[in-house]
Amino acid sequence: MKIVVIGTRGFPNIRGKVESHCENLYPRLAAKGCEVVVFTRQPYVIEPQKEYRGVSLVPIDCPTNPYFEALVHTLKGIFAARKLKPDLVHFHGIGPALCLPLARIFGIKAVMTHHGQDYQSMKWGRIARMFLRAGEFLGCKFANEVIAVSGSIGADIRKHFGRTAVVIPYGVTVPQVFPGETTLTHFALAERKYILCVGRFVPEKGFHHVIDAFARFQSANASAVYQEWKLVIVGWAEHDTPYSQALTKKARENKNVVLAGYLSGARLWELYAHAGLFILPSYYEGLPLSLLEAMSYGVSCLASDIPANQELGLSEDRYFKPWDAVTLIHKIKEFVDKPMPQEARDTQARQILERYHWDKAADETFHIYERVLKAN
């Protein structure tokens, strides 16, 4: 079967949750015999290549303006897909799904993966949120099948649109442990003596709360045991904004906060492997891939108590209100004082790897494709 993919900026080595999802999913589907063509966004393709692990990569030009990028790329992608005569088009995200009915008008079957209610992002204004909500509605109404990456998204689709989505969560790769002699040395970090955060510099990630809580934690605990800890933020701003500028300024005012920038591969894995604590303070998530990755490494984790984070099954004492910096200060001290035993770390990692597996995600997606193609 021939599958065209729309809604990702591309891969490999292009930052983003949807990008990571597609990079892991589609080579596995290609190995199952699918002919997969991914339309990438040309401005983000640093090292152009026509093929990646059996997947064809076709760049399509588009603006990098956040308000028009997805719309222009998706429209061009649908017209390009029409010429390729695919068996179906797989749309990723509710933004690109705004154009999904056009594919159906052209007689092309369509699957949509709902990665999250992007209109909850604080970066969007009223008009952009209106279009994103419209994309969610049109995608859920006109797609032949809808996939949700989390149970909470699936429940929301059922509640608001009366449709049953198939829940297929992200997978995680088997952790690779490194000796800690490269990245840790570069950032002057000690094993198990740093708190790790990973994600984009946008308000809903809540990193400003962690910076404040960490500073107050150290100021309230003068012992050298606490003063040697550092906060490492592996993060980036997709577009320079007043928030990203303010966050960077706030972080640089504290000598114990390390801005590591965007990291991937071995450098990121090394930081996961040796972190003493991982914190995800988000106000909103579709499915928290960074938390999944941290848990797969057996890292002691704290997370905001939003539905997507709670779905991952941390113990109740490891959750906090996303805006509650005071509680977070106390939880940082509690879990710095209470390192996670190795047996508990191993159990957590094993459970995550059993529940969130890329091969399983590929199998279930393939079955969705088969069902769509067999239907009239």
VOPAGU-2260 file (C-alpha; in pm, 1 decimal, decimal comma):
REM VOPAGU-2260
SITE   aa  ch    i         X         Y         Z
SITE  MET   A    0       0,0       0,0       0,0
SITE  LYS   A    1     114,4     353,5     -74,8
SITE  ILE   A    2      92,8     600,2     215,8
SITE  VAL   A    3     151,2     975,9     197,0
SITE  VAL   A    4     231,4    1152,2     524,6
SITE  ILE   A    5     146,8    1518,5     587,9
SITE  GLY   A    6     188,2    1722,1     906,9
SITE  THR   A    7     551,3    1671,0    1007,9
SITE  ARG   A    8     842,0    1903,8     941,2
SITE  GLY   A    9    1044,3    1597,5     852,6
SITE  PHE   A   10    1321,7    1376,0     980,7
SITE  PRO   A   11    1584,4    1269,7    1071,3
SITE  ASN   A   12    1733,9    1514,8    1321,2
SITE  ILE   A   13    1453,2    1770,1    1309,4
SITE  ARG   A   14    1332,3    1870,3    1653,9
SITE  GLY   A   15     972,9    1813,2    1758,9
SITE  LYS   A   16     744,6    1551,6    1911,7
SITE  VAL   A   17     556,0    1478,7    1589,1
SITE  GLU   A   18     888,3    1461,4    1405,2
SITE  SER   A   19    1025,2    1206,3    1653,5
SITE  HIS   A   20     701,6    1009,0    1628,1
SITE  CYS   A   21     718,0     991,4    1248,6
SITE  GLU   A   22    1090,5     914,7    1245,6
SITE  ASN   A   23    1030,5     607,0    1459,9
SITE  LEU   A   24     698,5     494,7    1313,1
SITE  TYR   A   25     736,4     508,2     935,6
SITE  PRO   A   26    1058,3     310,2     886,4
SITE  ARG   A   27     882,6      29,9    1073,7
SITE  LEU   A   28     581,6      56,2     844,4
SITE  ALA   A   29     813,4      58,1     542,7
SITE  ALA   A   30     964,8    -265,2     675,0
SITE  LYS   A   31     612,6    -412,7     673,7
SITE  GLY   A   32     587,0    -347,2     300,1
SITE  CYS   A   33     424,9      -3,7     296,2
SITE  GLU   A   34     543,6     243,2      34,1
SITE  VAL   A   35     573,2     553,9     251,0
SITE  VAL   A   36     618,0     905,3     110,0
SITE  VAL   A   37     667,1    1180,6     368,0
SITE  PHE   A   38     623,1    1540,3     259,1
SITE  THR   A   39     879,8    1739,0     458,6
SITE  ARG   A   40     895,0    2115,9     507,9
SITE  GLN   A   41    1187,1    2238,6     301,1
SITE  PRO   A   42    1302,5    2526,8     529,2
SITE  TYR   A   43    1370,8    2277,2     810,8
SITE  VAL   A   44    1560,7    2020,3     604,4
SITE  ILE   A   45    1925,0    2101,9     682,7
SITE  GLU   A   46    2076,2    1796,8     515,5
SITE  PRO   A   47    1848,0    1697,6     225,4
SITE  GLN   A   48    1813,8    1327,3     155,9
SITE  LYS   A   49    1569,1    1143,4     -65,9
SITE  GLU   A   50    1533,5     835,5     151,5
SITE  TYR   A   51    1557,3     740,7     519,8
SITE  ARG   A   52    1539,3     376,1     626,2
SITE  GLY   A   53    1305,6     282,4     343,1
SITE  VAL   A   54    1092,8     599,0     363,3
SITE  SER   A   55    1084,7     845,4      71,0
SITE  LEU   A   56    1132,9    1208,1     177,3
SITE  VAL   A   57     992,5    1476,0     -53,0
SITE  PRO   A   58    1055,5    1839,9      47,9
SITE  ILE   A   59     784,5    2096,4     -16,7
SITE  ASP   A   60     855,5    2465,8      25,2
SITE  CYS   A   61     651,3    2664,6     276,3
SITE  PRO   A   62     685,3    2978,1     489,8
SITE  THR   A   63     827,4    2953,1     841,6
SITE  ASN   A   64     567,0    3192,0     977,7
SITE  PRO   A   65     395,8    2996,1    1259,9
SITE  TYR   A   66      50,1    3105,9    1146,2
SITE  PHE   A   67      81,1    2995,1     782,1
SITE  GLU   A   68     348,6    2724,7     778,8
SITE  ALA   A   69     126,9    2420,7     835,6
SITE  LEU   A   70    -161,9    2549,3     625,0
SITE  VAL   A   71      46,3    2627,6     315,2
SITE  HIS   A   72     248,3    2306,9     342,2
SITE  THR   A   73     -63,3    2094,2     387,4
SITE  LEU   A   74    -245,1    2246,8      89,9
SITE  LYS   A   75      58,2    2195,3    -133,5
SITE  GLY   A   76      95,6    1844,1       5,1
SITE  ILE   A   77    -261,4    1745,6     -78,2
SITE  PHE   A   78    -225,9    1857,5    -440,4
SITE  ALA   A   79     109,1    1676,0    -463,7
SITE  ALA   A   80     -47,3    1364,1    -310,7
SITE  ARG   A   81    -327,2    1370,6    -566,4
SITE  LYS   A   82     -68,4    1325,6    -842,4
SITE  LEU   A   83      91,9    1030,0    -660,3
SITE  LYS   A   84    -242,6     847,8    -627,8
SITE  PRO   A   85    -176,8     705,5    -278,3
SITE  ASP   A   86    -402,2     452,2    -108,3
SITE  LEU   A   87    -440,8     694,6     178,0
SITE  VAL   A   88    -299,1    1010,9     332,1
SITE  HIS   A   89    -204,4    1018,2     699,1
SITE  PHE   A   90    -245,4    1363,2     857,3
SITE  HIS   A   91     -60,7    1444,3    1180,1
SITE  GLY   A   92    -202,7    1712,8    1406,8
SITE  ILE   A   93    -523,9    1911,6    1417,8
SITE  GLY   A   94    -368,5    2207,5    1233,7
SITE  PRO   A   95    -305,1    2015,0     909,2
SITE  ALA   A   96    -641,3    1838,0     956,5
SITE  LEU   A   97    -811,0    2166,9     869,1
SITE  CYS   A   98    -745,0    2070,2     504,8
SITE  LEU   A   99    -834,8    1702,1     541,1
SITE  PRO   A  100   -1180,7    1741,8     379,4
SITE  LEU   A  101   -1007,9    1855,3      59,5
SITE  ALA   A  102    -831,9    1519,4      37,8
SITE  ARG   A  103   -1167,1    1345,0      80,5
SITE  ILE   A  104   -1319,2    1564,4    -193,7
SITE  PHE   A  105   -1036,7    1442,0    -420,1
SITE  GLY   A  106   -1140,0    1083,3    -339,4
SITE  ILE   A  107    -839,0    1009,1    -115,9
SITE  LYS   A  108    -892,1     812,9     203,2
SITE  ALA   A  109    -748,7     978,3     512,6
SITE  VAL   A  110    -630,8     890,4     862,7
SITE  MET   A  111    -569,0    1158,1    1124,8
SITE  THR   A  112    -349,2    1125,7    1432,2
SITE  HIS   A  113    -455,7    1366,2    1705,9
SITE  HIS   A  114    -139,1    1461,4    1895,5
SITE  GLY   A  115    -304,1    1710,4    2130,6
SITE  GLN   A  116    -533,7    2009,6    2163,1
SITE  ASP   A  117    -285,6    2264,6    2030,3
SITE  TYR   A  118    -536,2    2546,3    2080,8
SITE  GLN   A  119    -454,9    2517,7    2452,7
SITE  SER   A  120    -107,7    2650,7    2379,5
SITE  MET   A  121     -62,1    3000,1    2520,1
SITE  LYS   A  122     130,9    3112,0    2213,0
SITE  TRP   A  123    -181,6    3124,0    1994,8
SITE  GLY   A  124    -420,8    3415,1    1970,1
SITE  ARG   A  125    -798,3    3394,8    1937,9
SITE  ILE   A  126    -806,5    3358,4    1556,9
SITE  ALA   A  127    -538,7    3086,3    1551,3
SITE  ARG   A  128    -720,9    2893,1    1824,1
SITE  MET   A  129   -1042,5    2916,4    1624,7
SITE  PHE   A  130    -872,4    2761,3    1320,2
SITE  LEU   A  131    -713,5    2486,3    1532,4
SITE  ARG   A  132   -1050,5    2398,4    1683,2
SITE  ALA   A  133   -1194,9    2391,0    1332,7
SITE  GLY   A  134    -915,3    2155,7    1225,7
SITE  GLU   A  135    -992,0    1925,6    1518,0
SITE  PHE   A  136   -1361,4    1921,0    1426,8
SITE  LEU   A  137   -1305,0    1862,4    1055,0
SITE  GLY   A  138   -1042,0    1596,1    1113,2
SITE  CYS   A  139   -1259,5    1405,1    1359,5
SITE  LYS   A  140   -1563,3    1435,1    1131,6
SITE  PHE   A  141   -1417,2    1351,3     791,5
SITE  ALA   A  142   -1119,0    1120,8     853,8
SITE  ASN   A  143   -1181,9     756,3     773,0
SITE  GLU   A  144   -1009,4     669,6    1100,7
SITE  VAL   A  145    -887,5     881,3    1391,5
SITE  ILE   A  146    -589,9     786,9    1607,8
SITE  ALA   A  147    -532,7     946,7    1949,8
SITE  VAL   A  148    -188,7     933,6    2111,4
SITE  SER   A  149    -332,9     915,6    2464,5
SITE  GLY   A  150    -640,4     788,9    2641,6
SITE  SER   A  151    -727,9    1138,8    2762,2
SITE  ILE   A  152    -734,3    1267,7    2402,2
SITE  GLY   A  153    -943,2     967,7    2298,6
SITE  ALA   A  154   -1193,1    1037,9    2577,9
SITE  ASP   A  155   -1214,3    1403,2    2474,1
SITE  ILE   A  156   -1283,9    1307,6    2111,0
SITE  ARG   A  157   -1560,8    1072,5    2223,2
SITE  LYS   A  158   -1711,7    1337,5    2452,4
SITE  HIS   A  159   -1708,9    1629,6    2207,4
SITE  PHE   A  160   -1744,7    1459,7    1869,1
SITE  GLY   A  161   -1918,3    1131,2    1950,2
SITE  ARG   A  162   -1651,0     935,3    1770,9
SITE  THR   A  163   -1432,0     651,1    1890,6
SITE  ALA   A  164   -1063,0     708,7    1825,6
SITE  VAL   A  165    -809,3     429,2    1834,2
SITE  VAL   A  166    -554,4     501,7    2106,9
SITE  ILE   A  167    -200,7     434,4    1983,7
SITE  PRO   A  168      54,0     602,3    2213,3
SITE  TYR   A  169     411,4     691,5    2128,3
SITE  GLY   A  170     680,6     436,5    2185,0
SITE  VAL   A  171    1016,9     471,2    2350,9
SITE  THR   A  172    1346,1     330,4    2235,6
SITE  VAL   A  173    1546,0      93,9    2454,5
SITE  PRO   A  174    1763,3     317,7    2676,2
SITE  GLN   A  175    2134,8     336,3    2613,9
SITE  VAL   A  176    2347,3     412,5    2918,9
SITE  PHE   A  177    2667,5     611,8    2877,5
SITE  PRO   A  178    2956,2     652,5    3124,3
SITE  GLY   A  179    2894,3    1025,5    3168,0
SITE  GLU   A  180    3233,2    1139,7    3050,9
SITE  THR   A  181    3127,4    1362,8    2760,5
SITE  THR   A  182    2811,1    1564,8    2801,9
SITE  LEU   A  183    2830,0    1570,0    3181,4
SITE  THR   A  184    3189,4    1686,9    3167,4
SITE  HIS   A  185    3103,9    1952,0    2908,5
SITE  PHE   A  186    2840,2    2106,3    3135,9
SITE  ALA   A  187    3035,8    2043,0    3460,0
SITE  LEU   A  188    2768,6    1811,3    3600,0
SITE  ALA   A  189    2799,0    1537,0    3860,7
SITE  GLU   A  190    2604,0    1211,6    3830,4
SITE  ARG   A  191    2271,3    1215,8    4020,4
SITE  LYS   A  192    2336,4    1577,1    4123,6
SITE  TYR   A  193    2121,9    1761,7    3871,7
SITE  ILE   A  194    1755,7    1814,5    3790,2
SITE  LEU   A  195    1664,2    1772,4    3423,8
SITE  CYS   A  196    1390,8    1941,6    3218,0
SITE  VAL   A  197    1339,0    1883,6    2844,9
SITE  GLY   A  198    1111,9    2072,1    2607,0
SITE  ARG   A  199    1031,0    2383,9    2407,2
SITE  PHE   A  200    1052,7    2734,6    2549,4
SITE  VAL   A  201     680,4    2806,8    2553,8
SITE  PRO   A  202     472,0    2922,4    2852,1
SITE  GLU   A  203     266,1    2602,3    2884,2
SITE  LYS   A  204     579,7    2397,9    2956,6
SITE  GLY   A  205     611,2    2587,4    3285,8
SITE  PHE   A  206     990,9    2596,7    3298,1
SITE  HIS   A  207     976,3    2939,7    3464,2
SITE  HIS   A  208     815,1    2770,7    3766,0
SITE  VAL   A  209    1097,3    2518,1    3791,1
SITE  ILE   A  210    1365,4    2790,3    3773,4
SITE  ASP   A  211    1191,6    2983,2    4052,5
SITE  ALA   A  212    1133,1    2672,8    4265,1
SITE  PHE   A  213    1492,2    2554,8    4221,6
SITE  ALA   A  214    1631,5    2895,9    4323,3
SITE  ARG   A  215    1409,8    2906,6    4633,1
SITE  PHE   A  216    1498,2    2545,3    4717,3
SITE  GLN   A  217    1869,4    2630,5    4721,6
SITE  SER   A  218    1824,3    2959,7    4904,3
SITE  ALA   A  219    1625,1    2783,4    5178,3
SITE  ASN   A  220    1877,1    2500,3    5215,2
SITE  ALA   A  221    2228,4    2631,2    5267,4
SITE  SER   A  222    2391,8    2290,8    5313,0
SITE  ALA   A  223    2660,8    2203,7    5059,1
SITE  VAL   A  224    2465,0    1886,0    4984,7
SITE  TYR   A  225    2195,1    2096,3    4818,8
SITE  GLN   A  226    2414,2    2373,1    4680,6
SITE  GLU   A  227    2604,6    2131,7    4455,3
SITE  TRP   A  228    2288,3    2045,4    4264,4
SITE  LYS   A  229    2222,0    2206,2    3926,7
SITE  LEU   A  230    1916,4    2253,0    3709,7
SITE  VAL   A  231    1970,3    2151,9    3345,8
SITE  ILE   A  232    1720,0    2265,5    3084,3
SITE  VAL   A  233    1748,2    2095,0    2747,7
SITE  GLY   A  234    1525,1    2323,5    2548,1
SITE  TRP   A  235    1478,3    2549,6    2252,6
SITE  ALA   A  236    1251,4    2817,7    2109,5
SITE  GLU   A  237    1098,3    2735,6    1771,1
SITE  HIS   A  238    1047,2    3109,5    1723,2
SITE  ASP   A  239    1205,1    3390,0    1923,3
SITE  THR   A  240     935,2    3534,3    2151,7
SITE  PRO   A  241     919,9    3766,6    2453,7
SITE  TYR   A  242     860,7    3458,7    2669,5
SITE  SER   A  243    1162,4    3266,7    2538,1
SITE  GLN   A  244    1378,6    3577,7    2584,7
SITE  ALA   A  245    1253,7    3627,2    2942,4
SITE  LEU   A  246    1304,6    3259,4    3025,7
SITE  THR   A  247    1660,6    3263,9    2891,6
SITE  LYS   A  248    1737,3    3579,0    3092,0
SITE  LYS   A  249    1590,3    3430,0    3410,1
SITE  ALA   A  250    1795,9    3110,4    3368,0
SITE  ARG   A  251    2121,9    3294,1    3305,1
SITE  GLU   A  252    2081,2    3495,0    3624,9
SITE  ASN   A  253    2133,8    3176,3    3827,6
SITE  LYS   A  254    2483,7    3023,7    3807,7
SITE  ASN   A  255    2344,0    2680,7    3894,9
SITE  VAL   A  256    2104,3    2673,4    3598,7
SITE  VAL   A  257    2246,5    2523,0    3280,5
SITE  LEU   A  258    2086,4    2601,7    2945,0
SITE  ALA   A  259    2199,1    2308,2    2733,5
SITE  GLY   A  260    2014,8    2409,6    2416,2
SITE  TYR   A  261    1866,9    2150,0    2183,3
SITE  LEU   A  262    2025,9    1807,3    2226,4
SITE  SER   A  263    1944,5    1472,5    2069,4
SITE  GLY   A  264    2090,0    1125,2    2040,9
SITE  ALA   A  265    2378,8    1023,8    2267,3
SITE  ARG   A  266    2412,2    1364,6    2435,0
SITE  LEU   A  267    2049,7    1368,5    2547,4
SITE  TRP   A  268    2053,0    1001,1    2645,2
SITE  GLU   A  269    2355,8    1062,5    2865,7
SITE  LEU   A  270    2172,4    1337,9    3052,3
SITE  TYR   A  271    1868,0    1113,1    3105,4
SITE  ALA   A  272    2084,2     825,4    3223,2
SITE  HIS   A  273    2258,7    1019,5    3501,2
SITE  ALA   A  274    1989,1    1266,6    3616,8
SITE  GLY   A  275    1900,9    1273,3    3984,7
SITE  LEU   A  276    1551,9    1408,5    3921,0
SITE  PHE   A  277    1337,6    1488,9    3616,5
SITE  ILE   A  278    1061,9    1750,6    3628,1
SITE  LEU   A  279     782,2    1818,2    3376,8
SITE  PRO   A  280     567,3    2111,5    3501,8
SITE  SER   A  281     343,4    2144,0    3192,9
SITE  TYR   A  282       3,8    2308,3    3186,4
SITE  TYR   A  283     -86,9    2107,1    2878,6
SITE  GLU   A  284      42,1    1795,3    2696,8
SITE  GLY   A  285     -88,1    1558,4    2430,6
SITE  LEU   A  286     131,5    1270,1    2544,8
SITE  PRO   A  287     450,4    1377,3    2729,5
SITE  LEU   A  288     729,9    1216,3    2528,3
SITE  SER   A  289    1006,9    1364,7    2744,8
SITE  LEU   A  290     848,1    1219,9    3059,5
SITE  LEU   A  291     813,9     884,0    2885,9
SITE  GLU   A  292    1182,3     893,4    2794,5
SITE  ALA   A  293    1288,6     990,3    3146,8
SITE  MET   A  294    1079,5     710,7    3299,2
SITE  SER   A  295    1226,1     461,2    3052,1
SITE  TYR   A  296    1567,5     544,8    3198,8
SITE  GLY   A  297    1437,2     478,3    3549,5
SITE  VAL   A  298    1480,7     842,6    3651,4
SITE  SER   A  299    1305,6     972,4    3962,5
SITE  CYS   A  300    1033,2    1198,5    3818,0
SITE  LEU   A  301     798,0    1477,5    3921,9
SITE  ALA   A  302     518,5    1598,1    3693,7
SITE  SER   A  303     220,1    1830,6    3691,8
SITE  ASP   A  304    -110,9    1657,7    3759,0
SITE  ILE   A  305    -266,3    1716,8    3416,6
SITE  PRO   A  306    -448,5    1414,0    3264,4
SITE  ALA   A  307    -180,3    1332,0    3005,4
SITE  ASN   A  308      91,4    1313,4    3273,4
SITE  GLN   A  309    -125,5    1117,2    3515,8
SITE  GLU   A  310    -186,4     860,5    3243,1
SITE  LEU   A  311     176,1     748,9    3273,3
SITE  GLY   A  312     114,5     617,7    3623,9
SITE  LEU   A  313     362,4     785,0    3856,5
SITE  SER   A  314     275,6     746,1    4224,5
SITE  GLU   A  315      38,9    1013,5    4357,1
SITE  ASP   A  316     308,4    1187,0    4564,3
SITE  ARG   A  317     505,3    1264,1    4247,3
SITE  TYR   A  318     237,7    1494,3    4101,7
SITE  PHE   A  319     178,9    1863,5    4174,0
SITE  LYS   A  320     -39,2    2147,4    4047,9
SITE  PRO   A  321     140,6    2301,3    3747,1
SITE  TRP   A  322     127,3    2655,7    3890,0
SITE  ASP   A  323     205,2    2556,3    4251,0
SITE  ALA   A  324     570,8    2655,4    4289,7
SITE  VAL   A  325     554,9    2629,4    4671,8
SITE  THR   A  326     456,5    2262,3    4658,8
SITE  LEU   A  327     721,2    2202,3    4394,4
SITE  ILE   A  328     991,5    2343,5    4625,4
SITE  HIS   A  329     895,4    2091,9    4893,8
SITE  LYS   A  330     880,0    1804,5    4644,9
SITE  ILE   A  331    1224,8    1888,0    4507,3
SITE  LYS   A  332    1369,7    1866,0    4859,2
SITE  GLU   A  333    1170,0    1551,3    4938,2
SITE  PHE   A  334    1295,9    1359,6    4637,5
SITE  VAL   A  335    1648,8    1497,4    4649,3
SITE  ASP   A  336    1659,7    1360,8    5004,7
SITE  LYS   A  337    1498,2    1034,0    4892,9
SITE  PRO   A  338    1689,2     892,8    4593,5
SITE  MET   A  339    1505,5     627,5    4397,7
SITE  PRO   A  340    1635,8     275,3    4477,8
SITE  GLN   A  341    1784,5      87,3    4184,4
SITE  GLU   A  342    1518,7    -183,4    4206,8
SITE  ALA   A  343    1243,4      77,0    4173,3
SITE  ARG   A  344    1426,6     241,8    3883,0
SITE  ASP   A  345    1452,1     -91,2    3702,1
SITE  THR   A  346    1083,8    -168,4    3761,6
SITE  GLN   A  347     972,7     170,8    3630,3
SITE  ALA   A  348    1187,9     138,4    3318,8
SITE  ARG   A  349    1062,7    -212,6    3247,3
SITE  GLN   A  350     696,6    -113,3    3282,5
SITE  ILE   A  351     735,2     182,1    3046,0
SITE  LEU   A  352     913,6     -26,5    2783,8
SITE  GLU   A  353     639,8    -289,2    2802,6
SITE  ARG   A  354     356,4     -37,1    2762,4
SITE  TYR   A  355     508,8     204,3    2510,1
SITE  HIS   A  356     669,8      18,9    2222,5
SITE  TRP   A  357     732,7     151,2    1870,2
SITE  ASP   A  358     691,5    -193,4    1711,8
SITE  LYS   A  359     349,5    -223,3    1875,7
SITE  ALA   A  360     257,7     127,3    1755,3
SITE  ALA   A  361     358,7      31,1    1400,7
SITE  ASP   A  362     156,3    -293,3    1412,2
SITE  GLU   A  363    -155,9    -113,1    1531,8
SITE  THR   A  364    -117,8     166,7    1275,3
SITE  PHE   A  365     -76,1     -91,2     997,5
SITE  HIS   A  366    -401,3    -258,6    1106,4
SITE  ILE   A  367    -576,2      79,5    1088,3
SITE  TYR   A  368    -452,6     122,8     730,9
SITE  GLU   A  369    -577,0    -223,7     636,5
SITE  ARG   A  370    -918,1    -154,1     785,9
SITE  VAL   A  371    -951,7     177,5     600,4
SITE  LEU   A  372    -855,7      22,6     267,2
SITE  LYS   A  373   -1096,0    -269,2     308,3
SITE  ALA   A  374   -1390,5     -40,2     387,7
SITE  ASN   A  375   -1608,6      87,5     106,7
